[in-house]
Amino acid sequence: MSAKPSPLLYVRATIYYIGFYLVTIVYSSLCLLASPALSYRGRFKMVTGINFFYMFWLRVCCGVKVKIEGAEKLPADGSSYVVVSNHSSEWETLFFQTLVRPQSAVLKQELLKIPFFGWALGLLKPIALDRSKRRGALKQLLSQGKERLQEDIPVLIFPQGTRVPVGKTGKFNKGGAMLAVSAEKPIIPIVHDAGLFWPGKSYVKYPGTVTVKVGPVIDSKGLSVDEAHEASVGWLLEEMKQMKVA
């Protein structure tokens, strides 16, 4: 990654965003019109169909590819689980909806107010937290998270809470471990190095291959919150160091 992006990278990113926003407006409008006639799983398949386009368009315009390791560890029997992952980019918020299907993502409430994109996202039973009310947010995470898991919908959580620049780790909260232990559901940590190619809040994207690693399935039954947190986040931190993103 060069210290100063070349003009070509700005051009490629601009083409990407033009396609991104035009397709999002049209596709989201169709999803909003069709959603009343669809079940949740039907809505999820329809709404997140655009995410496959996002990954394709990103590869075409900006040269950002993806390599997945360990996808076979994700349960294929339709059972639910809690996914915890590092957060360094907008990339993973788009990609994970193509990997974990269906899912309920834990996200900040403000995202649902974004025209078209946020409106369509709201159709997917996200757990939208008001981060200004920390105690209330935790109660909401546990109550709504357990509801989703009982419906066999996996829950995706970024324990760092916000995007953290490459080279830093931030603080990993215990919300994911608390939810998994409370619901007696497994935790699956997933690590990636997307921040190397799509740095957080960066307009420019850098060509290369994002590596995504699916970690071990951690059975939370019989574990304390601290033990579940250490098992999942400990694995994430070790892998982040190996990927040179922490």
Beta strands, then each sheet from edge to edge (+ up, - down):
strand 1: 64-69
strand 2: 82-85
strand 3: 104-108
strand 4: 127-129
strand 5: 155-157
strand 6: 187-192
strand 7: 208-214
sheet 1: 1+ 7+ 6- 2- 5- 3- 4-
end
